[in-house]
Amino acid sequence: MAPHESPDDAPTAAKRSEAWPPMTHGVRRHELERAIRGLTESSGVIIYGPAGIGKSHLVDQLRVAAEATTPSHRILRFWGDDVEGPAFVADIDASIEQPHDRSEASGNSNSNRRGHEYEYEHGTGTRPIIIVEDLDLLPVAAAARVIALARDARVHLIGTIRQTVRREPPRWHALWKDGIVERIDLEPFNLLQTDEFVTDTLEGLSSAELARWAWALTGGNPRALHDLVDRARLAGNIVCREGVWLPVSVPEPGRPLRALVEERMAGLDEPTRDTVELIALGGSIPVDVVLSLTGAHPLDSAIASGLIGMSTGGPARRAVVEFANPVHASIVRAAVPPGRSRRLFEQLTDACDIAGAVDTDPGHFVDVALWSINVGATFDAGALLTAARCAEGLRRFDETITLTTRVLEDRDATIADRVDALVARGRSRRFLGNTQAAIVDLDEAIDLAHTEGDRSAAVFHRLLDATVERAHIDQFGHGDEMAARSRVTDLADEIPSDGDFDPIRHRLLADRALRLAYLGEFDEAAKIAASPEMMANVSAAIQAELVFTTLIAEVLKDPSPDALGAVEVVAAGLRAQDPAPPWALQFVTSVELVALLWRGDAAGAMQVIDAFETELSRSAFVDVAMWQIGRGLVEAALGRSEAALDDVRAGVARLELLDFSGWLVLGLTHRALLEAATGDVATASATLARARSLPARSSGIVSPYLRCCWARTEIAIGGDAAGIARSLIEGGQRQGMPLVEIWGWHTLGIAGDLDTSDETRERVRTLEDLIDSPLPRALARHVGALLDGDIDRTASATGEVMGMGYWIPPMNRSADKLTRRQLEIAGLAARGLTSRQIADQLCISRRTVETHLGNVFTALDVHNRAELAVVLAGTGRQA
C-alpha cells in the first residue's frame, strides 16, 4: 500500500497542540524500540514518513523513554519551520556549552514568537538531546550545524522528516547511510494496530467489523483514523452495545478535508482530473492499464498532486497506482456523476485482459469483477465465483462476501452456483469470526444441495465442501468433536459405491485422518495419511495439510530437532505458496513458535511474531486474536509478564466477540496462567474455572498442553494438581508421547507430590534420554534434581527452565511479601541477567535495580542470586 497523507494540512502549531489518544504498547512498539536503540547506540534517530503518520507522537514517546533512561540529560526541542539560522546556531551552541534550567531558557514550546524557540530541561549530562521536528525545513546554516554536532557525537539527535512528492535535501541521507543515526520509516497501521488505536481512541473494545471498517476507510493512516473515529462517534455512525463499539453507517468526510481535496482537484487540468477520477473509482489499478487509458503526462501530474501514489503488489508484483489516502478517494468518488462513473468503469473493464488475469494476477481479476458489479455489467455467475475463489485465496474475505452475495442475488444462477456461493460466503464469514452467519450459510447450502434432482458426483462434491466447513465450526469453533465426526460419517454413508465417487471418498478419508490426529488418535491417522492411495488421489493442498498435521502429532511423540526441522520444512513450503491457503498462515506460525520455544529460543520466536504482524493486513480477524495470544506467550518467555498479560487479555476479548469457544478455552487457559504468574491469584482462579467449564478436548494435540497449564495454575492458586498430573503421565505412557509424560512428572515435582522410588528415578532418566529437545530435557533434569533433593542442581535446573521462559508456579507463599516490581526484578535476576541488563530491559537505572534487589534479599532472607534462584524455585514466582 502506498504511503498515506494526513487528511488535512493543518498548520504545524495546530498539529503540535492536538491531543492524540494514548498508544498502547503494541502500536508503534517496534519503531519505539528501534528508536531507543538508535538513541543509545549511535548519535540519534531520524523518523521518516508522510504527513499524519504519527512522527510527532513517536517523538513524544521517545522523549519520555529518554527521560526515564537518562534523566540527567538536557533536552532541547525545536521546530524546523520556526528556526532562523544564525539565532538557532547561537542558541544551540550556548546551550551545549552552558547548561540552564527551564526558567532561564530563551523560549518554550508554547511561545508564539518565531525563531529560536525551544523547550529546555535542566540536567548535568554532557551530551544534550536535541529534538528537531521537520529537519528538512531547517535553513542551510542550521542544518549544517545539526549535522556537524551529530557527526562529532556532541549531541543525541531526534529528528523528523516529512516524506513528500519532492525529494528531501540529500544532506540528511548521509547521516543514516554513514551509520551516524538510525532511520525509522513509519508506515500506515496494519489491521491489528488499527484495532488497538481505535480501541484507545474510544476507550472501549472495538468489534472486528469496526476495526476492518476503519482500516478500509483510512488505509491505516493514524491522523485519518483519529479524525474518522471522532467524527463517527459524534455523528452516531458508530455505537456502543454491551461494551463493544460497532459501525452502523459510513460517516461523511469532514468539511476541511472535503475543501482540501476539492481545492487540489480544482488545480488540475482536465486530463489529469480524469485520471484521478479513474483511479478513485478503480482503487488499485496496474500502471499499464492506466497508461493505456490516459497516457503518461496525466498520470505523472496526478502523482505530483499528492493525491495518487505508486506501489508494487499482488502475486504478479505489478506496479499499481492508487490513492494515497482512501478518505480522499471516497471524496472524489462521491463527486463523480453516476453516468460518468459508469463510463469510467466500462473503460476500465474493457482495458483489462480478464481471462489472462485469472492466472497471472488473480487480485486484478477480483478488481475487474468488482468493477463489473459497480457498473451493472453482465458478468456470469461462474466468472463471479471464480473471482470469489481468487479473493478468498488472497484472504480478501470481505470481497469474497461481496462477490458471492451478487451471485445469490442473480435469479438466473443455478442451484449448483448458489450452493458454491453459500459455501464460499460461509467459509469467509467463519474466517472473519462471524460464526453465526457462517452457520446459516452452510446449513442453507447443505439443504439446497440435498434438493438437487440428481445424486451426481458434482452434487456430492458440493455437499462435501459444505459439510466439512460446518464440521470445522463444530470442532474448532464450539469444541464439539462428536458433532463434527457425526456430520462427516453421515455423509460418507450416503455416497454411492460407484467408482466415479472415489475422489469424494478420498477427501472424506483425508478429513477423517485430520480429525483423528487432532483428537490424538495418531496411529490410525498416520496409517490413513501415509497410504499410497491417499497421496495419489488427493490434491497437493490436502496432501500438505495431512503431512503437516501428522508431523505435529509426531513432534508430540518425539520433539527432537529432526522432527521440529521436518515441521519447519513443510511450514516453509506452505508459507511460500502465493497465495497461501487461508488456513496456513496462522497454523504455520503457531507451529514455528512451538518449535522455537521448545528449543528455548524466545528471541527467535519474537522474530516470527514480528514477521507475522506485517502480514496481518491480509489476515482474518480471528488470526489477529490468536496473534495477540501467541505474542503474549513469547513476551512471557522473555520475562515481560505485564506486556504478556495485556496481549493475552486482548486476544481473549476478541475471541469472545467472535464466538470461537474452541479457541477461547486456549486463550482463557493462557490468561489464567499469566494472571497466576503476576500474583493475581483471585482473578486467575476465576479465569481457570471458566476455561475448564468450556467444551474441552478429552484427548488430542491441544488437550495435554491445556491440562499441563491448568495444573500449573492450580498449584499457584492453592488447588489440587496431582490428579491432572497423573492423567498426563498415564496418557503419555499409553499413547507413546514422552513429552506429555514429562509434563506430568514435572507437574508432580513442583506440586511436591513426587514418588521418590527407584522406579520413578529410572523412568525420568529414561525420558531424559528419549527426548532431544532443549526445553523438555531441561524439565526432565529439573525433575531429577527434585527427586534427589540436590539444592545446587535444583537451583541450576530451575534457572535453566525459567531462562527458557517456562513459568514454574509457587509451591508456597513465601514470596507474597514482594511487590510486583520487586517480583519482576527478582525473576529476571534469578534467570541470570545482570543488573545492567535488567535496567536496560525495564528502562530504569542500574541503581534502582540494585535497590530493589537489596530489598528482595532482605525480604526473602537470601544473600546472593544463587540463593534467590533456589527460593524462587520453591515459590515458582517469576516476573
C-alpha angles and dihedrals in degrees: 000000000000119000113276129229131222113272089235140028097226117170116270094249092054091051091051093057097042112114112233121198114255112268116227123229093270097056112082087345096135093044089052092049091050091048092051090051090049091051094050101035100040140016094285147291136280117206113211129191148104126291117289094019096118104262095140092046091052088050089055091050090048091050092053090049091048092051091050093047100040108017093168094066121103114237124205125181129200137171118223096220092054098048124108109201107230095037091048093051092048093048096046093048091049093049092052093050098041120033115218130184123241094266091059096048117118093234146344140224093268096056118114092205113111122226128040099015118148145149115249131190126193117248143143100227118123095221113057121208108239115199115195119175116201095019090178090065095057117115115254096257093048092047091050091052093050091049092049093049091049093047092049090048090235093131140024105238125211110181142161130211122193114228109226138160089269120072117255117239108285092227090084093052091069092060095064096031090056092047094246093126137012115248117216116196112203118212130188116278118272121226095277094048090047090053092050093045093050091047091053093046093051094036087225139080116286119217123237089252093053095050093049091043093052092044092051093049097047106026088231095296104156098214092045089049092051092049093045096049094045093050093042092053094048093046094046094245088131126039136192115234120178091342096310124106116226133183116240102170141001113263122231113248113258121266095248091053093048090049091051093052093043090051092052093046091050090058094058127093118241099263091049092047089051089052093049091050091048091054092044090057098040100043111202106016129177111254093233090057092051092046091052089056103037112016129234103286098057091047092050090049091049091053091046090055089069092235096096131054137184130227142156119245150137129064089291091052090226121171109251136186123218141155113285089222122030090210090060089050092052091053092051092046092051091054096053112097115242095245092051091046090056093050092049092049090049090052090052093048093047092049094056129085097226097182094049093045093066092066103026101038116006091178090060090048088056090051092052091051091050091049090052090054090051093055096039090241121164109266114160122233093249092057091046090051090050089052090048091054090050090051091049092050089052090050090244090140097162090058091046087058092048093051096044091047088056089054091051090051091055109099091201094057113117124236088254091054091048092051091049091048093049092050093049092046092047092049092050091048089052091053090049090052098249092129099164093053089047091053091052092051095046095046089050090049092052092048092046093049090053090055094060110113099231130054096219127155089255090059092050091049088058092045089051093052092049095043095049092049090049090049090052089059091048093050107031100025102039102019092236104139094168093057090048093050092046093054093052094043092050091052091049089055091056097054115105118237092239115127091238088073096056094103090056092049090050091052091049090050090051091051090049091052092052093050092045090052091049090051092051099254090128102159094056091042092051091047090057096040096048097048113118090228092060095047090050098048109039129072123267091251092055090045090053091049092049094049092045095050095045089048090055088052090051090051089060088054095042115013092185125145089254093054093045090047091053090053091050092051092055090042091053090051092052093046091050092060110103107233096023117214108275092244095047104074099065094032093053093045092050092054093046089054092050091049093050095045092049086054089052091243101136092157090056090048090054090054089055090050091050091050091049091052090064089058096051093097086071094043135103114248092249086061089059091054093048090045090057091051092047092049089050091055091051091046088053090050088055092051096253096129099164094050089044093054092047091053095046093047090051091050092049091050090055094047088054089055092048097052094234100145091164090063093032092069088058093049094046090049091055091044092053091049093051093045088054090047091056092048099255093132098163094053091043090054093052093045092049092050090053093047092051092048093059123089103282133183114258090205140354140078099323103033101072091051091047092051091048090054091046091052093051090049091048089055091050094051094043096257131137112271099163095091092052091046093052091049089054091051093048093045093048092051093045095049097037094245110142092181092060090045093053089050087058096047092047091050091052089049097053089042088058093238102112122141103227095202122136089249091059092047091051093048093051091048089050091051091050089055092046096051118071101179118103102233098044090046090050089052090052091050089049091054090049091053091049090050091052094044089229107159096194093048090044091053092048094046091046091053090048094051094043090046088060090055099255108141116222111206123227120273091191138012101248094118095051089097091068122095119238092256092048090049091050093051093043091053092051092047091050089054089060103260117147122234090255092051091049091048092051093048095048096037094237132117124274090239090057090052093051091047091053092046091052090054090047092052090051094047094049096035094236128138106203143010094269091059089044090056090051093050092047089048088060095044096035090216112153129161 
